[in-house]
Amino acid sequence: MSQRSDLRRRRATLEDEWSRWVPHLKKARRSPDGGALRPEVSESWVRSLSSVDPDRDSAPASDGRSVAQRWAASPLRRPVDDLSGELHSIADDAGFVTAVTDESGTILWTCGGQTMRRRAERVNFAPGGRWDEAAMGTNALSLALRTGRPSMIFSAEHLVTALHGWVCYCAPVRAPDGRVLGVLDLSTSWDRSHPLAMSTVRTLVSAIESRLRTEMPAQRSSDLAPVRLTVLGAERAERGGVPLPLRPRQLEILTLLALEPGGFTSERLRDALYGDRPVTASTFKAEVSHLRRALGGGVAPRRYALTAPVACDAVDVLRALANGDIATALRHYRGPLLPRSEAPGILEWRAHLEVAVREAVLASSGPEAALRYGESAPYDAEVHEHALRLLAPDDKRRPIAVGRLSTALRA
């Protein structure tokens, strides 16, 4: 009885904090100081209010491939199937709903008693529901994905008022290489909060990860090979000689991440892809999620950056130029970056590469670089003049440079 009273008092305190702070945080743009709120909760409230209405009644549905297809392809499916009897038993006996998400926070699988599942479905805590912070604000799933640590959110710690009747416990599930594949969540009504629930989640996650360690090394060698990205004068991504099924937008994302290993904030990557075009956050996140699945992970979920090796010809050019190796740079430079792309970030990198290669050619002290570059720059008179200045009077290649210069001057 005292535990129920403690929970009721705690819930009332958090409801007071929510009512005192949330209506004003969007204007204040700072986290509440002190009080009953944990810092990770108040900081999440501030972040969430830019994209989530606290009065929304349910989680948005994901777009892209069907949930059934995504669950069938998920590395978590088989370990969860192996433990499904235990997961069902825990959910039924303790009055929980159990959920498994992918790395983006989209629920792929749930189980639980009929009453709790019906309550959960009213807020779309069900397969296909999106529970990342940008979609559903502060909740245990979004915090676990953001921090990479186990998380518990109780009652009015949720930003969305429709969730104030819930308590949720979850922990991230990691692949053997450390990347987060998704989260496991146990949720129930606030009055059933129990101190052992988090240890149960940790134990279940450990069992899933143990199975992953035995299963994931058995992947095909082609799945473990590094990705090869060819984007200069071409638009191709392969792993082990097998083309990756990437749409143009996903190829642009992969190219930008390869060129900027420090990664992107969500806002900056959206600007690099779409500029001023009105594109929804869900469309953007769906493109990133598809790329992440095609790579078998390999893209960090918060600050977007590559976590798996990707070889890229554009990166090879920049590395060669930095080393003063113009011959190697020209061998890799076979044309403009992603020739058909009009993404602002790609246009900037395209211009940067073109200028860097051309300036290196004009600074070269031998004619070979200017002659090689001139093959793909027939109208660049300055390059052909540079080649002629460097060629000896009796060099048999002079007529080539003379012909190119004549063509460029007549253009």
C-alpha positions, 0 to 999 in steps of 0.5 A: 500500500505504501508503494502505491502511495509513493507512486501516486505522490511521485506522479502528482509531483511530476504532473505539477512540474509538467504543468509548470514548465512545458507550456513555457519551454518553447519560448524559454528554450532552456531546461528547467532548473532543479525541481523533481525533474531529472536533467535528461528528461528536462533536456529532452523536453526542450529538444522535443518541443520543436517537433512534437505537440504535447497534445498529440494523441498517438505516435505517427506511423512510419513510412517506407517498407512494410513493418512485416518486411522490415521485421523479417530482415531485422537481425533481431528477429531470430533472437527475439523469436527464440525468446518469444515464450519468455517475453510473452510470459513476462508480459502476461504475468506482470501486465506489461506490453513488450516491444522491439524497435529498429535503430530508428525507433520504429516498433517492429514487434510487440506482445502482451495481454489483450487489455494492455495491448488494446491500451497500447494500440490507442497511442500506436505503441504497436508495430509501425509506430514511430517513437523516436524523439522527433516523432513522439518526444520524451519517452524511454525508447527515444532516450535509450536510442539517444544516449545508448543507455538503459532508460526509464520514463515514469508518468508525466516525465513523458512530454505527450500527455496521452502517455502520462498514464504509463511507465516504460523501461527499455535498453538498447540492443547492440550488435557484436560490433557495438552498433545499436540495432534497436531497443527492447521495451517493457511498458505498463500503467504507472501504478504497476511501476516496479523496481525490478522491471529494469533489471528484467529488461537488462537480462532480456537484452543480454540474452538477445545480444548473446544470441547475436554474437553467435549468429551475426559472424555467420553472415556472408563474407560479402555482407562484411566487405567494405562498401565501395562508392564510385561517384565521380562521373558515375553513381554506384555503390557496391559491397563485395562486387554486389550493387547496393539497392540505393535510391539517388537520395540515399546515394547522396547521403552516403556520399556526403557522409563519406566526404565529411567523416565528422558527421552531420547534425540532422538539420545540417544534413537536411539542408545539404540534401534539400536546401529550401525545399519543404520536406517533412522530417519523416521523409528525411528520416525514412531515407536515412533509415533505408540507407542504414538498413542497406548498409546493415547499420553503419550510420550513427543514429544521432549525429549522422556519421559513418560507423563502418568503412566506406571506400570512396573515389572522391575521398581518394582524390582529396587524399591524393591532392593533400599528399601532392600526388596529382597523378593518383588524383587524376587517375581517380577523377573521372568526372563531376561528383554525382553528375545528376544530383542537384542537392546543395551539399553535393553541388558544393562538394562538386565545385570544390573537387573541380577547383581543387583538381584544376588548380593542382593541374595548373600548379604542376611542373610537368606536362603529364597532369595538364595533358591528362586533365585536358582529355576531359576538359576540351574547352579549358584553354588555360589548361592547354596553354599550361601543357604547351608551356611545359612541353619541350619543343620537340615533344611529340605530344605538342600537336595534341595540346595545340589541337586542344587549344585551337578547339577551345579558342574557337568555342 
